[in-house]
Amino acid sequence: LEKLADSKLDLQSVFGDRVEKLIEPGPSRAFATAAEAGAASGLFVRVPTILPGRLAADTVWVEGECKMRMTANAQRLREAMDLVEVRDLAVPAGLDGATLEVHVYPAVRQTFRRDELRAFVLQSRSPEVSLPASVQLSQLGEIALRMLGMDANEARNVAGRIDWRSTMLVPVPADAGSFREVTVQGQRGLLVTRAGRPDAKGHKQSPGTMVLWSDGQHVFAAGGNLAADDVLALAESAR
């Protein structure tokens, strides 16, 4: 990813040559309670009953609906893969010049805090992703995991077993240090641990953990600067 930054290629320019915003999300809106946020977003908000580290509820946010269309550029993707030495995967056939549409529905983000501890739980209807018939979202997910440094066999297994639409709400962090498949509320999920490496300005990033999962109709995420077991307890208790 440092090589990508040095070459002035960001991930949006890698996957999309031209991006058109069809629906702008607008600014996030704050609400006093999860029930109020649910009424505003049309969601039944799952509220966690276990708050590790004596966290306390802070603010509930509603993030607006967003829809975008982009034109895929296979050459840029190939160049980016070569820069990070992922040369054993092929760019999906039919991707170049294809139109990709992503429709993300309103999301509710609950935040929690105590002293230096921070955590969140986020949920939304499953985003709609329109791809060419010859391209699978798992293929792009596998490429992304490999570009983040995951082993080839592990990337293939993980990419085929999780719902990649959840990453449309909460992107996998660029400094992800490890990935692990987990079960949350009876569903497959992806647990991501941040390495906490320095950013481009040399500032140390806080280590943390995030879990993504889906029940088929909705996507969820939970995370914070907490241990993995605490994030999983937070996620499992959201009912």
N, C-alpha and C positions, 0 to 999 in steps of 0.2 A: 504494500500500500504506500510505503514511502517512495518507492520507485514510480508508482502511479502519480503521486503528488508532484514529484520532481519533473515528470513529463507533462504536467498540466492537464492530465486526464482525470476527471472525477467520475464517480460511478454513474451519474446521470448521463454524462456525455458518452460513457462506454456503452450503455445499453440503449440510449435513445439519441438519435441525431437531431431530432426536432421535437420539442415538447410543447403541447398546446393545452392550456388550462381551460377546461370546459365548465367546471364549477369551482369557485374559490371558497375555501373553508371559512375565511374570515377569522377574526380574533377569537381565542378561547373565552368562554363565559364561566364565571365563578358562581357556585351555588352553595348554600349553607348546609344542605343535606343531600344524601344520595337519592332520596325520594323525589326531591325537587328536580335534581338533574335527570332522573329517569323520566319524569313527566315532560321535560323539555326535549329529551332525545328520543322518546318512544321506546325506551329499554326498561326491562325489569332489572334493576341494578343489584348485582350480587355483592353483599357487604361481608368482609371477612370478620369472623368472630374470634380469631386468634391474632393478637398483635404482639409479635416477638419483641424482646428488648424494651418492654413497657412503652412501645410507641403509642401515640395518641392521634386520633383523627384530626386532620388539618383542613384542607380545602378540597371541594369536589368541583371538577372542571368538565364542561362539555365542549368537545372539539368538533367543529363543523364538518359537514359533508364535503367531499372533495372528489373531483373527477378529472382525469387527465388522459390525453392521447399522445403517444410518442411514436416516432418512426425508428425502428431498430437499425443499427449500423453494425453489421457483422465484422467488417474490417476493424473497427475500433475495438470491438470485443476481443478479436483475435490478437490485436496488438497489446491490449491490456493483459491477456492471458500469457503472452510471450514474455512481457516485462517481469511477471512474477513466476515465470518458468513453469507454467501449467501447459505442457505441450502434448500431453497424452489424451486430452479430451478434444473432441471436435465441436465446433460451433454448430448448433442445431440447424439442420437443413431447412430452408424456407424462412429463416429469421431475417436475412438481409432485406431491408426495404419494407418489411412487414409492419403493419399498424398494430400497436399494442394499446389497449385501453384498460385503465384501472379506475374502479369506482369504489371509493371508501365512504361508508356511511357514518353518521354522527357517532362519536365515541364518548364514553364517560371515564374520566380518570380520577380516582380517589387517591389522595396523598396523605401520608402519615409521617410524623416526625417526633423526635425527642433528642434534644441537644444536637449532637452531630449526626445522629442516625436519620436516614431518609428512606422511605419506601413508597411504592405505588401499586395500585391494581387498576387495570384498564380493560374495558370490554366494548365490543361493538358487534353489529351484524357482520357476517363474513363478507369481506370485500369481493367484488366481482372483477375477475381478470380475464380479459379477452385476448387470446393468443391465436396465431395461425394453427390450423389443425395438425400440422407436422411438428409443433413445438409443445413440449410439456413443461409446466412450471417446475417440476422436480429437476429437469435438465438444467435450467437456469440456477436452481438452488444448489445443485451439485457443483456447478462452475463457481458459484459464489463461495461455497465452503472451501473449495480447493484454493481459491485466491486468498482466503483468510488463513491458509496454512494447514488445513486438515489433511490427514492421511487419505490416500486414494480409496482404499476399501471402505474405510469408515465414512467418508463423504458420500459414497454411493449408497451405503446402507441407510444412513440418516436421511439423505435427500428423498429417498423413496418412501419414508415412513411418517413424515410429519406434514402438516397442513401449512404450506408456504404462504397462504394468504394472510396468516397472522403477522408475517414480517412486513406487510404493507402498512401496519399500524405502528409497530415498534421495530425499526430496522435492527439487524444484528450489529452490535458495535464493532467498529474497525479494529479495536484492540482486544477482541475476544481471545482468551487464552485457552479455553477448553470447551468442549461440547459433550453433552451426555443426554441420551434418550431417557425420559422419565415418564411416570404415569401420574396424571393429575385428575382427580375426580373421575377416574375410570377411563380417561382419554390419554392418548399418546401426546407427549409434549417434548420440547427441546429445552434443556437447561444450559444456559450459556454463562460462563464465568469470565469476567473481565480480568485482564492481566494487570491493569493499572500502570501501564507503561507511560513514559513522558509523552506529552503532545508535541505538535510541531514547534511550539515556543519553548519547549523544555520543561514545562510545568508537569509535575507528577499528577496523574489522574487517579482518582480514588478507585480501588478495586471494588468489585460488586458482583452481583448475580442477577440473572433474569431468566424467567421461564415463560415459554410461549406454548399455548395449547388451544384446541378447538373442540367444540361439541358437534360440529357439522353445520350448524346454523349461525353460531356466534364464534368469535375469536376472542381470546383473553391473553393478558400478559400481566405478570407481577414481577417486581424486582426492587432493588435498592442496594445500599452499601451494607448488606447483611450477608451472613453465612448462607450457604446453599440450603441447609436444613431449615433455616428460618424462613427463607423465601418460599420453599415448598410448603411449609406449614401455613403461611399466609395465604398462598394460592388455594390449598386444599380446603381451607375454612371458609372461602368466599361462597356464600349460599344465598 
